[in-house]
Amino acid sequence: MRGTGTIRTVAPAFTAALLVLAGCGSKQAADQPAAVPSGPPPTPTLEQLRGATVSGVFEQAVTLTGGKYDGPPAAPGAASHPTLMLWDTAVVFGDVDGAPGSEAVAMLSSNSGGSGEFVYVAAFGVRDGKLVNLGTAEVGDRTKLQNLWLQGGKVVMDVVEAGPKDPACCPTQLARKTYVFEGGALKQSKSEVQGTLTIGALAANEWQLVSIDGQPVPGDAKPPVIHFERDSVRGFAGCNRFSAPIKETAPGQIDIGLAVATRMACPGPEMDLEQKFLATLDKVSGYTFIAGRLALTWTGKDGNGILLFSK
């Protein structure tokens, strides 16, 4: 009986000791820091950029929703309000801060209700699992982007900006700008004038049609492709090859003559696209750049429109 009593006395104490030890073990495990993922941080995604928080544009940082910020009016009842737009067609990825991993460099534009459109370049990186705006720099008012790339850790862009004699609405001066990440900030380090806008600036690329007057190229049709030369434009119209004379009447202003095309027959969607494309091309009177894309524009008694191309 004494042996039985001893067992009954010790067992609760032993059980309590085990619970205390287990509790200590749980506390120690909870106090341990989470494991840090090995390797460089991940590269930001375009979807993350569409919801980024951006500093350096307005007095306070703002957060994009779907790539856009719409702020409150400057005064109660006012029609104008601040906006910020991500140019999701003008984003490049690579190293800009010298640390392991790649960052994203994106172009944005803001407007506070006036006629100006202020263009910015911003760098983003993932730090501690979160997207961070590493730096933002102003590029200019109504500046048009031709090309954007990274070179040796520097951000380089070709732009069309307002020259000394240009009205702010209609820039014609070509420039190459360089930005560096320095002292924890994105800064412009160089801006070099490259000349005046001419159709020669378009000749280095072949351009593929994205949309006609805001309507995307149908998915069941081959998109037209064009190439510019000194006095002509040629390419693929959707079914047939074509060529047309072109004359530059002033920087950014052109006159495209009647197109001559081969006469191959194609399925309905391709022929419909070709006819609409050539009819619109015949009305074109100007060209510019929108977020790194070529825009051929027209204005007439029937309104205005645009042919938008990507490289």
Contacts in CASP RR format, 6 or more apart in sequence:
PFRMAT RR
TARGET T0000
AUTHOR 0000-0000-0000
METHOD contacts of the structure
MODEL  1
MRGTGTIRTVAPAFTAALLVLAGCGSKQAADQPAAVPSGPPPTPTLEQLR
GATVSGVFEQAVTLTGGKYDGPPAAPGAASHPTLMLWDTAVVFGDVDGAP
GSEAVAMLSSNSGGSGEFVYVAAFGVRDGKLVNLGTAEVGDRTKLQNLWL
QGGKVVMDVVEAGPKDPACCPTQLARKTYVFEGGALKQSKSEVQGTLTIG
ALAANEWQLVSIDGQPVPGDAKPPVIHFERDSVRGFAGCNRFSAPIKETA
PGQIDIGLAVATRMACPGPEMDLEQKFLATLDKVSGYTFIAGRLALTWTG
KDGNGILLFSK
39 100 0 8 1.000
40 99 0 8 1.000
40 100 0 8 1.000
40 101 0 8 1.000
40 102 0 8 1.000
41 100 0 8 1.000
41 101 0 8 1.000
41 125 0 8 1.000
41 126 0 8 1.000
41 127 0 8 1.000
41 129 0 8 1.000
42 126 0 8 1.000
42 129 0 8 1.000
43 93 0 8 1.000
43 94 0 8 1.000
43 101 0 8 1.000
43 102 0 8 1.000
43 103 0 8 1.000
43 104 0 8 1.000
43 126 0 8 1.000
44 93 0 8 1.000
44 103 0 8 1.000
44 104 0 8 1.000
44 124 0 8 1.000
44 125 0 8 1.000
44 126 0 8 1.000
44 131 0 8 1.000
46 88 0 8 1.000
46 91 0 8 1.000
46 104 0 8 1.000
48 124 0 8 1.000
48 126 0 8 1.000
48 131 0 8 1.000
49 64 0 8 1.000
49 67 0 8 1.000
49 86 0 8 1.000
49 88 0 8 1.000
49 91 0 8 1.000
49 104 0 8 1.000
49 106 0 8 1.000
49 124 0 8 1.000
49 131 0 8 1.000
50 64 0 8 1.000
50 65 0 8 1.000
50 66 0 8 1.000
50 67 0 8 1.000
50 86 0 8 1.000
50 88 0 8 1.000
51 63 0 8 1.000
51 64 0 8 1.000
51 65 0 8 1.000
51 66 0 8 1.000
51 67 0 8 1.000
51 131 0 8 1.000
52 63 0 8 1.000
52 64 0 8 1.000
52 67 0 8 1.000
52 86 0 8 1.000
52 124 0 8 1.000
52 131 0 8 1.000
52 133 0 8 1.000
53 61 0 8 1.000
53 62 0 8 1.000
53 63 0 8 1.000
53 64 0 8 1.000
53 131 0 8 1.000
53 133 0 8 1.000
54 61 0 8 1.000
54 62 0 8 1.000
54 63 0 8 1.000
54 64 0 8 1.000
54 69 0 8 1.000
54 84 0 8 1.000
54 108 0 8 1.000
54 122 0 8 1.000
54 133 0 8 1.000
54 136 0 8 1.000
55 61 0 8 1.000
55 133 0 8 1.000
55 135 0 8 1.000
55 136 0 8 1.000
56 120 0 8 1.000
56 135 0 8 1.000
56 136 0 8 1.000
57 84 0 8 1.000
57 108 0 8 1.000
57 110 0 8 1.000
57 118 0 8 1.000
57 120 0 8 1.000
57 136 0 8 1.000
58 82 0 8 1.000
58 84 0 8 1.000
58 110 0 8 1.000
61 133 0 8 1.000
62 69 0 8 1.000
62 71 0 8 1.000
62 82 0 8 1.000
62 84 0 8 1.000
63 69 0 8 1.000
64 84 0 8 1.000
64 86 0 8 1.000
66 86 0 8 1.000
67 85 0 8 1.000
67 86 0 8 1.000
67 88 0 8 1.000
68 83 0 8 1.000
68 84 0 8 1.000
68 85 0 8 1.000
68 86 0 8 1.000
69 82 0 8 1.000
69 83 0 8 1.000
69 84 0 8 1.000
69 85 0 8 1.000
70 81 0 8 1.000
70 83 0 8 1.000
71 81 0 8 1.000
71 82 0 8 1.000
71 83 0 8 1.000
72 81 0 8 1.000
73 79 0 8 1.000
73 80 0 8 1.000
73 81 0 8 1.000
74 80 0 8 1.000
74 81 0 8 1.000
74 82 0 8 1.000
74 112 0 8 1.000
80 112 0 8 1.000
80 113 0 8 1.000
80 114 0 8 1.000
81 112 0 8 1.000
81 113 0 8 1.000
82 110 0 8 1.000
82 111 0 8 1.000
82 112 0 8 1.000
82 113 0 8 1.000
83 110 0 8 1.000
83 111 0 8 1.000
83 112 0 8 1.000
84 108 0 8 1.000
84 109 0 8 1.000
84 110 0 8 1.000
85 108 0 8 1.000
85 109 0 8 1.000
85 110 0 8 1.000
86 106 0 8 1.000
86 107 0 8 1.000
86 108 0 8 1.000
87 106 0 8 1.000
87 107 0 8 1.000
87 108 0 8 1.000
87 109 0 8 1.000
87 145 0 8 1.000
87 291 0 8 1.000
87 292 0 8 1.000
88 106 0 8 1.000
89 291 0 8 1.000
89 292 0 8 1.000
89 293 0 8 1.000
89 310 0 8 1.000
90 106 0 8 1.000
90 107 0 8 1.000
90 145 0 8 1.000
90 148 0 8 1.000
90 291 0 8 1.000
90 292 0 8 1.000
91 104 0 8 1.000
91 105 0 8 1.000
91 106 0 8 1.000
91 107 0 8 1.000
92 104 0 8 1.000
92 105 0 8 1.000
92 148 0 8 1.000
92 149 0 8 1.000
92 150 0 8 1.000
92 155 0 8 1.000
93 102 0 8 1.000
93 103 0 8 1.000
93 104 0 8 1.000
93 105 0 8 1.000
93 150 0 8 1.000
94 101 0 8 1.000
94 102 0 8 1.000
94 103 0 8 1.000
94 104 0 8 1.000
94 105 0 8 1.000
94 150 0 8 1.000
94 153 0 8 1.000
95 101 0 8 1.000
95 102 0 8 1.000
95 103 0 8 1.000
95 150 0 8 1.000
95 153 0 8 1.000
96 103 0 8 1.000
96 105 0 8 1.000
96 123 0 8 1.000
96 134 0 8 1.000
96 150 0 8 1.000
96 153 0 8 1.000
96 154 0 8 1.000
96 155 0 8 1.000
96 181 0 8 1.000
96 186 0 8 1.000
97 103 0 8 1.000
97 123 0 8 1.000
97 134 0 8 1.000
97 181 0 8 1.000
97 184 0 8 1.000
98 153 0 8 1.000
98 181 0 8 1.000
103 123 0 8 1.000
103 124 0 8 1.000
103 125 0 8 1.000
103 134 0 8 1.000
104 123 0 8 1.000
104 124 0 8 1.000
104 125 0 8 1.000
105 121 0 8 1.000
105 122 0 8 1.000
105 123 0 8 1.000
105 124 0 8 1.000
105 148 0 8 1.000
105 150 0 8 1.000
105 155 0 8 1.000
106 121 0 8 1.000
106 122 0 8 1.000
106 124 0 8 1.000
107 119 0 8 1.000
107 120 0 8 1.000
107 121 0 8 1.000
107 122 0 8 1.000
107 139 0 8 1.000
107 145 0 8 1.000
107 148 0 8 1.000
107 291 0 8 1.000
108 119 0 8 1.000
108 120 0 8 1.000
108 121 0 8 1.000
108 122 0 8 1.000
109 117 0 8 1.000
109 118 0 8 1.000
109 119 0 8 1.000
109 120 0 8 1.000
110 117 0 8 1.000
110 118 0 8 1.000
110 120 0 8 1.000
111 117 0 8 1.000
111 118 0 8 1.000
115 168 0 8 1.000
115 169 0 8 1.000
116 141 0 8 1.000
116 142 0 8 1.000
116 168 0 8 1.000
117 141 0 8 1.000
117 142 0 8 1.000
118 138 0 8 1.000
118 140 0 8 1.000
118 141 0 8 1.000
119 138 0 8 1.000
119 139 0 8 1.000
119 140 0 8 1.000
119 141 0 8 1.000
119 142 0 8 1.000
119 143 0 8 1.000
119 145 0 8 1.000
120 136 0 8 1.000
120 137 0 8 1.000
120 138 0 8 1.000
120 139 0 8 1.000
121 136 0 8 1.000
121 137 0 8 1.000
121 139 0 8 1.000
121 148 0 8 1.000
121 155 0 8 1.000
121 157 0 8 1.000
121 179 0 8 1.000
121 186 0 8 1.000
122 133 0 8 1.000
122 135 0 8 1.000
122 136 0 8 1.000
122 137 0 8 1.000
122 186 0 8 1.000
123 133 0 8 1.000
123 134 0 8 1.000
123 135 0 8 1.000
123 136 0 8 1.000
123 155 0 8 1.000
123 181 0 8 1.000
123 186 0 8 1.000
124 131 0 8 1.000
124 132 0 8 1.000
124 133 0 8 1.000
124 134 0 8 1.000
125 131 0 8 1.000
125 132 0 8 1.000
125 134 0 8 1.000
126 132 0 8 1.000
134 181 0 8 1.000
134 184 0 8 1.000
134 186 0 8 1.000
135 181 0 8 1.000
135 184 0 8 1.000
135 185 0 8 1.000
135 186 0 8 1.000
136 186 0 8 1.000
137 179 0 8 1.000
137 185 0 8 1.000
137 186 0 8 1.000
137 187 0 8 1.000
137 188 0 8 1.000
139 157 0 8 1.000
139 159 0 8 1.000
139 177 0 8 1.000
140 161 0 8 1.000
141 162 0 8 1.000
141 168 0 8 1.000
142 162 0 8 1.000
142 168 0 8 1.000
142 169 0 8 1.000
142 171 0 8 1.000
143 159 0 8 1.000
143 160 0 8 1.000
143 161 0 8 1.000
143 171 0 8 1.000
144 159 0 8 1.000
144 160 0 8 1.000
144 161 0 8 1.000
144 171 0 8 1.000
144 288 0 8 1.000
144 289 0 8 1.000
144 290 0 8 1.000
144 292 0 8 1.000
145 157 0 8 1.000
145 158 0 8 1.000
145 159 0 8 1.000
145 289 0 8 1.000
145 291 0 8 1.000
145 292 0 8 1.000
146 157 0 8 1.000
146 158 0 8 1.000
146 159 0 8 1.000
146 160 0 8 1.000
146 174 0 8 1.000
146 201 0 8 1.000
146 289 0 8 1.000
146 292 0 8 1.000
147 157 0 8 1.000
147 158 0 8 1.000
147 292 0 8 1.000
148 155 0 8 1.000
148 156 0 8 1.000
148 157 0 8 1.000
148 292 0 8 1.000
149 156 0 8 1.000
149 157 0 8 1.000
150 156 0 8 1.000
153 180 0 8 1.000
153 181 0 8 1.000
154 178 0 8 1.000
154 179 0 8 1.000
154 180 0 8 1.000
154 189 0 8 1.000
155 178 0 8 1.000
155 179 0 8 1.000
155 180 0 8 1.000
155 186 0 8 1.000
156 176 0 8 1.000
156 177 0 8 1.000
156 178 0 8 1.000
156 179 0 8 1.000
157 176 0 8 1.000
157 177 0 8 1.000
157 179 0 8 1.000
158 174 0 8 1.000
158 175 0 8 1.000
158 176 0 8 1.000
158 194 0 8 1.000
159 174 0 8 1.000
159 175 0 8 1.000
159 176 0 8 1.000
159 177 0 8 1.000
160 171 0 8 1.000
160 172 0 8 1.000
160 173 0 8 1.000
160 174 0 8 1.000
160 175 0 8 1.000
160 197 0 8 1.000
160 288 0 8 1.000
160 289 0 8 1.000
161 171 0 8 1.000
161 173 0 8 1.000
161 175 0 8 1.000
162 168 0 8 1.000
162 170 0 8 1.000
162 171 0 8 1.000
162 172 0 8 1.000
162 173 0 8 1.000
163 171 0 8 1.000
163 172 0 8 1.000
163 173 0 8 1.000
166 172 0 8 1.000
166 173 0 8 1.000
171 197 0 8 1.000
172 196 0 8 1.000
172 197 0 8 1.000
172 251 0 8 1.000
172 252 0 8 1.000
173 193 0 8 1.000
173 195 0 8 1.000
173 196 0 8 1.000
173 197 0 8 1.000
174 193 0 8 1.000
174 194 0 8 1.000
174 195 0 8 1.000
174 196 0 8 1.000
174 197 0 8 1.000
174 201 0 8 1.000
175 191 0 8 1.000
175 192 0 8 1.000
175 193 0 8 1.000
175 194 0 8 1.000
176 190 0 8 1.000
176 191 0 8 1.000
176 192 0 8 1.000
176 194 0 8 1.000
177 188 0 8 1.000
177 190 0 8 1.000
177 191 0 8 1.000
177 192 0 8 1.000
178 188 0 8 1.000
178 189 0 8 1.000
178 190 0 8 1.000
178 191 0 8 1.000
179 186 0 8 1.000
179 187 0 8 1.000
179 188 0 8 1.000
179 189 0 8 1.000
180 186 0 8 1.000
180 187 0 8 1.000
180 189 0 8 1.000
181 187 0 8 1.000
182 189 0 8 1.000
196 251 0 8 1.000
197 251 0 8 1.000
197 252 0 8 1.000
198 248 0 8 1.000
198 251 0 8 1.000
199 228 0 8 1.000
199 230 0 8 1.000
199 246 0 8 1.000
199 248 0 8 1.000
199 254 0 8 1.000
199 287 0 8 1.000
200 228 0 8 1.000
200 230 0 8 1.000
202 228 0 8 1.000
202 287 0 8 1.000
202 294 0 8 1.000
203 227 0 8 1.000
203 228 0 8 1.000
203 229 0 8 1.000
203 230 0 8 1.000
205 294 0 8 1.000
205 311 0 8 1.000
206 225 0 8 1.000
206 226 0 8 1.000
206 227 0 8 1.000
206 311 0 8 1.000
207 225 0 8 1.000
207 226 0 8 1.000
207 227 0 8 1.000
207 294 0 8 1.000
207 309 0 8 1.000
207 310 0 8 1.000
207 311 0 8 1.000
208 223 0 8 1.000
208 224 0 8 1.000
208 225 0 8 1.000
208 309 0 8 1.000
208 310 0 8 1.000
208 311 0 8 1.000
209 217 0 8 1.000
209 223 0 8 1.000
209 224 0 8 1.000
209 225 0 8 1.000
209 226 0 8 1.000
209 277 0 8 1.000
209 307 0 8 1.000
209 308 0 8 1.000
209 309 0 8 1.000
210 216 0 8 1.000
210 217 0 8 1.000
210 223 0 8 1.000
210 293 0 8 1.000
210 308 0 8 1.000
210 309 0 8 1.000
210 310 0 8 1.000
211 217 0 8 1.000
211 306 0 8 1.000
211 307 0 8 1.000
211 308 0 8 1.000
212 276 0 8 1.000
212 277 0 8 1.000
212 280 0 8 1.000
212 306 0 8 1.000
212 307 0 8 1.000
212 308 0 8 1.000
213 280 0 8 1.000
213 305 0 8 1.000
213 306 0 8 1.000
214 306 0 8 1.000
214 308 0 8 1.000
217 223 0 8 1.000
217 224 0 8 1.000
217 273 0 8 1.000
218 269 0 8 1.000
218 273 0 8 1.000
220 269 0 8 1.000
221 238 0 8 1.000
221 269 0 8 1.000
221 270 0 8 1.000
221 272 0 8 1.000
221 273 0 8 1.000
222 236 0 8 1.000
222 238 0 8 1.000
222 270 0 8 1.000
223 238 0 8 1.000
224 235 0 8 1.000
224 236 0 8 1.000
224 237 0 8 1.000
224 238 0 8 1.000
224 273 0 8 1.000
224 274 0 8 1.000
224 277 0 8 1.000
225 235 0 8 1.000
225 236 0 8 1.000
226 233 0 8 1.000
226 234 0 8 1.000
226 235 0 8 1.000
226 236 0 8 1.000
226 309 0 8 1.000
227 233 0 8 1.000
227 234 0 8 1.000
227 235 0 8 1.000
228 246 0 8 1.000
231 245 0 8 1.000
231 246 0 8 1.000
231 247 0 8 1.000
232 243 0 8 1.000
232 244 0 8 1.000
232 245 0 8 1.000
232 246 0 8 1.000
233 243 0 8 1.000
233 244 0 8 1.000
233 246 0 8 1.000
233 256 0 8 1.000
234 241 0 8 1.000
234 242 0 8 1.000
234 243 0 8 1.000
234 244 0 8 1.000
235 241 0 8 1.000
235 242 0 8 1.000
235 243 0 8 1.000
236 242 0 8 1.000
237 259 0 8 1.000
237 261 0 8 1.000
237 274 0 8 1.000
237 277 0 8 1.000
237 278 0 8 1.000
238 266 0 8 1.000
238 270 0 8 1.000
238 273 0 8 1.000
238 274 0 8 1.000
238 277 0 8 1.000
239 264 0 8 1.000
239 265 0 8 1.000
239 266 0 8 1.000
239 270 0 8 1.000
239 271 0 8 1.000
239 273 0 8 1.000
239 274 0 8 1.000
240 261 0 8 1.000
240 262 0 8 1.000
240 263 0 8 1.000
240 264 0 8 1.000
240 266 0 8 1.000
240 274 0 8 1.000
241 261 0 8 1.000
241 262 0 8 1.000
242 259 0 8 1.000
242 260 0 8 1.000
242 261 0 8 1.000
242 262 0 8 1.000
242 278 0 8 1.000
243 259 0 8 1.000
243 260 0 8 1.000
244 256 0 8 1.000
244 257 0 8 1.000
244 258 0 8 1.000
244 259 0 8 1.000
244 260 0 8 1.000
244 281 0 8 1.000
244 282 0 8 1.000
245 256 0 8 1.000
245 257 0 8 1.000
246 254 0 8 1.000
246 255 0 8 1.000
246 256 0 8 1.000
246 257 0 8 1.000
247 254 0 8 1.000
247 255 0 8 1.000
248 254 0 8 1.000
249 255 0 8 1.000
252 286 0 8 1.000
252 287 0 8 1.000
252 288 0 8 1.000
253 285 0 8 1.000
253 286 0 8 1.000
254 284 0 8 1.000
254 285 0 8 1.000
254 286 0 8 1.000
254 287 0 8 1.000
255 285 0 8 1.000
256 281 0 8 1.000
256 282 0 8 1.000
256 284 0 8 1.000
257 282 0 8 1.000
258 282 0 8 1.000
259 278 0 8 1.000
259 281 0 8 1.000
259 282 0 8 1.000
261 274 0 8 1.000
261 278 0 8 1.000
265 271 0 8 1.000
266 274 0 8 1.000
277 307 0 8 1.000
280 298 0 8 1.000
280 305 0 8 1.000
280 307 0 8 1.000
281 296 0 8 1.000
281 307 0 8 1.000
283 298 0 8 1.000
283 300 0 8 1.000
284 296 0 8 1.000
284 297 0 8 1.000
284 298 0 8 1.000
284 307 0 8 1.000
285 297 0 8 1.000
285 298 0 8 1.000
285 299 0 8 1.000
286 296 0 8 1.000
286 297 0 8 1.000
286 298 0 8 1.000
287 294 0 8 1.000
287 295 0 8 1.000
287 296 0 8 1.000
287 297 0 8 1.000
288 295 0 8 1.000
288 297 0 8 1.000
289 295 0 8 1.000
290 308 0 8 1.000
293 308 0 8 1.000
293 309 0 8 1.000
293 310 0 8 1.000
293 311 0 8 1.000
294 308 0 8 1.000
294 309 0 8 1.000
294 310 0 8 1.000
295 306 0 8 1.000
295 307 0 8 1.000
295 308 0 8 1.000
295 309 0 8 1.000
296 306 0 8 1.000
296 307 0 8 1.000
296 309 0 8 1.000
297 304 0 8 1.000
297 305 0 8 1.000
297 306 0 8 1.000
297 307 0 8 1.000
298 304 0 8 1.000
298 305 0 8 1.000
298 306 0 8 1.000
299 305 0 8 1.000
END
